[in-house]
Amino acid sequence: MNQWNRELFSGTNSVALRFDFCTLPFHPKSVRMNINLVSDTVTKPTPAMLLAMMSAKVGDDVFGEDPTVNALQDKAAVLFGKEAALFCPSGTMTNQIAIKVHTQPLDEVICDHYSHIYQYEVGGYAYNSGVAINLIAGANGKITAGQVASAIKPVHDWLPLSRLVVLENTANKGGGSIYTLDEVRPIRQLCRERGLALHLDGARLFNALVETGESTLDWGAEFDSISICLSKGLGAPVGSLLLGNQDFIKQARRVRKVMGGGMRQAGYLAAAGIFALENQVERLRDDHRRAKVLGETLQRLPWVADVRPVQSNIVIFDLVPPLTAGAFLKKLSENGVAGTSFGPATVRFTTHLDFTEEMLGRVVEVLGKLVF
Ligand SMILES: *Cc1c(COP(=O)(O)O)cnc(C)c1O
């Protein structure tokens, strides 16, 4: 347990959630205003989400008999105009399943060099699928059709076969940058012409869509498969969705099982996902507004060298040498604020459901007072 959790669960300030059959302790968001900007995965379910989870009808999902999991999968498939969906424990699993189903060993995946599938999934593309990776140095985590066209390899016995392109929206390490459909469509067209599959790592796709106003249906139409995280900005405790056509999802179910991701009464978790999709999408705009305030505040500080353009809920900034991320984060944590290092002198802040307006005011105040 890190210091943030220890504070939250010290129990000094807990209230109770009352049901007609029991009373549960409910731990409030913050006891001493410790502020966690490490990730949008640190959120806790709200009382309303917990209620939805506790009221879920469940069954054994390995047999396809959990009504709440089925309802979540159907809801997501309809939302994106896809034939089917699969509920999985994590976004790493949905991405890894997609790579496995789209490729054969000796194929290669083309993606930006900042991609989550390359940076943060333990090299799983090689381990799980036996494929190579062909990295493109894009701009802020985004690549263009022209770059993909140059990256696709000719067919020779001695080269891996270019088989799959993966895009990430929003692009995490790119600073939460956003793709528009106008940027994606030429890539889709190219993939069609050259016989490559196109997968979207949409861990934070809803963050992008509330900004652009583009529709889930239009995004669904441009990809062979899409991964969506419910446990990031959407605020569910666990879970990701993989979307595709019937045949793809049928194969994906088998791969999920061999990866150990077949869950039993997972409807308790799926209920949180349904609640998140119905109640916690529009509010992502609040996270974006707060991230912009953080970005503008940082820009004015003498010890900040550069802030990447803030387009969603992620703020990545570089420190002026010799200040290091480690030294900065230590000082920050002494003031009750946690962030994360994204390089020797690079820091990431991520805003989320449990980061309130009051906390924003406090962070702006703390940043203004720090001297290096
Ligand atoms: C978080 C994330 C994932 C999946 O992460 P899990 O922690 O395995 O759920 C995938 N892609 C991106 C861009 C992410 O930020």
The ligand as an SDF file (V2000), in Angstrom:
LIG
                    3D

 15 15  0  0  0  0  0  0  0  0999 V2000
   -3.8320    2.0400  -19.7380 C   0  0  0  0  0  0  0  0  0  0  0  0
   -3.6480    1.8180  -21.1750 C   0  0  0  0  0  0  0  0  0  0  0  0
   -3.8300    0.5580  -21.7460 C   0  0  0  0  0  0  0  0  0  0  0  0
   -4.2130   -0.6820  -20.9680 C   0  0  0  0  0  0  0  0  0  0  0  0
   -3.7720   -0.7200  -19.6970 O   0  0  0  0  0  0  0  0  0  0  0  0
   -4.2500   -1.7160  -18.5510 P   0  0  0  0  0  0  0  0  0  0  0  0
   -3.6140   -1.1080  -17.3760 O   0  0  0  0  0  0  0  0  0  0  0  0
   -3.7110   -3.0510  -18.9170 O   0  0  0  0  0  0  0  0  0  0  0  0
   -5.7450   -1.7280  -18.4900 O   0  0  0  0  0  0  0  0  0  0  0  0
   -3.6740    0.4410  -23.1020 C   0  0  0  0  0  0  0  0  0  0  0  0
   -3.3680    1.5030  -23.8550 N   0  0  0  0  0  0  0  0  0  0  0  0
   -3.2140    2.7350  -23.3580 C   0  0  0  0  0  0  0  0  0  0  0  0
   -2.9460    3.8740  -24.2620 C   0  0  0  0  0  0  0  0  0  0  0  0
   -3.3290    2.9330  -21.9940 C   0  0  0  0  0  0  0  0  0  0  0  0
   -3.1660    4.1610  -21.4880 O   0  0  0  0  0  0  0  0  0  0  0  0
  1  2  1  0
  2  3  1  0
  2 14  2  0
  3  4  1  0
  3 10  2  0
  4  5  1  0
  5  6  1  0
  6  7  2  0
  6  8  1  0
  6  9  1  0
 10 11  1  0
 11 12  2  0
 12 13  1  0
 12 14  1  0
 14 15  1  0
M  END
$$$$
